[in-house]
Amino acid sequence: MDTGINIFCFSASYAIALALELSGLWAPFRLRRPALLFAAFAGLVAHTWYLAYRVAETPAAPLASQQDWYLLAAWAVAIVYFSLKFYYPRSSMGLFLLPTVLGLVGASLLTTTEPLATFQAPRIWGQVHGVFLMLGTVVVLLGFLAGLMYLIQSYRLKRKLLTDSRFQLPSLEWLERANSRSLGAATLLVGGGFFTGILSRLATEGDQNFVPWTDPVVMSLAAMLLWLVVAEVFRLVYPAARQGRKVAYLTVAAFIFLMLVLAAVTLRDSLHQKTDKRAVASPPTVEVRNEKPPHDRL
Amino acid sequence: MKNLRMIGCSHRDAAVDVRQLLAFNAQQTAEALGTWQSRFPDAELALLSTCNRVELYAVGPTEPEVLVEALLDHRQVSSKQVEGHLVSLTDAEVVRHLYRVTASLESMVVGEPQILAQVKQAYQSAQEVGTTGPLLHDLFQSALRTARRVASETALHKHRVSIPSIAIADLASCVFETFNDKHVLVIGAGEMADETLRYLRDAGEPQIHVINRDAERGQKLAQRWAGQYHEWSELWDQLAQADLAISTTAATEPVVTATTFDERVTPHRHQRPLVVLDLAVPRDFEPEVSEALGVYLYSLDDLAQACKNNQTARAAELPRAEKIVTQETARFAAEVHHRATAPVIAGLRQELERPKKAELERLFCKLPHLGEPERQEIEQFADRLVNKMLHPPMESLRDASQNGTPHGLLDALRRLFHLED
């Protein structure tokens, strides 16, 4: 990038915001909150600028490559963090959300910057597929974090550990609601992503228009969707699963499935690679200036 | 500092029976101030009377003994009855004391917020009767400012220290996002239940249900809080529906045992969160009830521990609060001392204005051809010159006022410029 803004810029801002969140646990100081908001806002502005430049530079961005996809997911979580900082100014949610943002940015460095082979299929299906799965990932991550916070808050309430004002979480009622909604939304988004992926594949020209059901990415995504559907049905049918810790457990399990899908996509993705000789021989339609070498395929 | 005085007693020096002898209600305060106004026409007066203190603030040439006499006369109390319990403060001590009182550093429960409104009320009463003056006005306004600084710059008020406030604000709000439409079950009609419901009503609009063995008391409590009374036999059904249960019975054995709870309540709740505030001594709920999923049981001991932790947290904030009080006291003293220099500054300005005007008149007579713009320019030049000449002595007076009224400097200026007293 020749804008002077790179991944390090916004990662550093988010890291500073996280350090300030952590400092609240041990040595809160007077200007901590404004400093924290400033660091998070600076990170968000730099992140937005980076993605906007990618869009201007590459027509298919911000979902042109796996790296873009992770960075966009990180940006969405950062937006949620920044918004919640105003809704719950005293809460310690940043201790959960900011590591997730940094984790996604870190994961983006492990992924390839090669353009995703969406041009082989009709462009609209590829874009919809990418957006659905990106939002599904964000919602599953947020649901997982809400579930984790619910379990921690419940543990603290049971053991009467609430007097420490330096570590505050939202109420159980709010976390439970966030959990339930994230589970429902994740089912719809991941389902949408899965089916648009199938449609995208079937609409592909040439000898690629079949669904490789045994592919690790397809298998893990199908397993995750199946789990989400079962969890949602379980939640609707069984009253005890609509509230309390059970919803939290369901979202934690959904997160484990998500990790399997992301691992499969990152390490063994053959679906989104360009296999068409025509495509390999001709210059890519998406110009990628990042010098990072493509990730080794296993 | 123009004879600033305070006489009175507080929970620190006098037991409640002594304080009761001297206590004034709002009407009595107004009457007393009216009486004292005619007795001390040159004095500024304000009376602060709360359940923890009775304090008379006065500015003027009145001796403390006379103020004490006036106070005791009005309440028809003999000096023997309050012997050793009254405190008398003067000047900077009074300022510091009122600041500490208003900032709740002198309160029985340090950090309690009611005292701020009580001080404000005391000043307003004095204002209505007409016993305030410039110094008392500044004193009370700066006391309120100091209290606001302490509230905003320290965490003194953030840690709650009463059991019901902790139960609702620190505990139940960790479970519930809002108390609106929550099913609140009150078991027993004790004072603690009443107090907790007051905090609950401040926090939202819950549905209140009262269960009590004594129907009359239960109905009375339900009526007071616009709730619904239920027979004792409905206890288990109500517990199954409740979001928050507050128990304050006088039973000598646990009312809710773990076995019965598991049999009659747990199956109907589907792990829905239930906060139980067991404020009874001895306990109404067996501790094992808390093992049920979704049940958060807090006894009086648990809440008392939280109370103690908050008191410790408040104590840690005290040095910062005291520092603010010290800063504000010094600032008030400097302002008062500086105000004492006002007549000299006014005289000095007058002494310089007189020759300025005379010289300008003489100049304009000599130069009659000058137009209006030129005249204005010359007048502005003369004004600027006078201001610049006045600046160094005023600056010196302000600096010297930090350490008290600068009598030496004031005398020197009077003599140098032939200023009249």
HADDOCK unambig.tbl for C-alpha pairs under 7 A between the chains (distance, minus, plus):
assign (segid A and resid 157 and name CA) (segid B and resid 296 and name CA) 6.51 0.50 0.50
assign (segid A and resid 158 and name CA) (segid B and resid 296 and name CA) 5.71 0.50 0.50
assign (segid A and resid 163 and name CA) (segid B and resid 306 and name CA) 6.04 0.50 0.50
assign (segid A and resid 170 and name CA) (segid B and resid 174 and name CA) 6.81 0.50 0.50
assign (segid A and resid 171 and name CA) (segid B and resid 173 and name CA) 6.50 0.50 0.50
assign (segid A and resid 171 and name CA) (segid B and resid 174 and name CA) 4.40 0.50 0.50
assign (segid A and resid 171 and name CA) (segid B and resid 175 and name CA) 4.78 0.50 0.50
assign (segid A and resid 171 and name CA) (segid B and resid 176 and name CA) 5.64 0.50 0.50
assign (segid A and resid 171 and name CA) (segid B and resid 177 and name CA) 5.55 0.50 0.50
assign (segid A and resid 172 and name CA) (segid B and resid 174 and name CA) 6.43 0.50 0.50
assign (segid A and resid 172 and name CA) (segid B and resid 175 and name CA) 4.62 0.50 0.50
assign (segid A and resid 172 and name CA) (segid B and resid 176 and name CA) 6.39 0.50 0.50
assign (segid A and resid 173 and name CA) (segid B and resid 175 and name CA) 5.91 0.50 0.50
assign (segid A and resid 173 and name CA) (segid B and resid 176 and name CA) 5.23 0.50 0.50
assign (segid A and resid 173 and name CA) (segid B and resid 177 and name CA) 5.69 0.50 0.50
assign (segid A and resid 174 and name CA) (segid B and resid 177 and name CA) 5.97 0.50 0.50
assign (segid A and resid 239 and name CA) (segid B and resid 270 and name CA) 6.37 0.50 0.50
assign (segid A and resid 240 and name CA) (segid B and resid 270 and name CA) 4.49 0.50 0.50
assign (segid A and resid 240 and name CA) (segid B and resid 271 and name CA) 5.89 0.50 0.50
assign (segid A and resid 243 and name CA) (segid B and resid 272 and name CA) 6.14 0.50 0.50
assign (segid A and resid 244 and name CA) (segid B and resid 271 and name CA) 6.19 0.50 0.50
assign (segid A and resid 244 and name CA) (segid B and resid 272 and name CA) 6.13 0.50 0.50
assign (segid A and resid 244 and name CA) (segid B and resid 273 and name CA) 6.72 0.50 0.50
assign (segid A and resid 244 and name CA) (segid B and resid 294 and name CA) 6.62 0.50 0.50
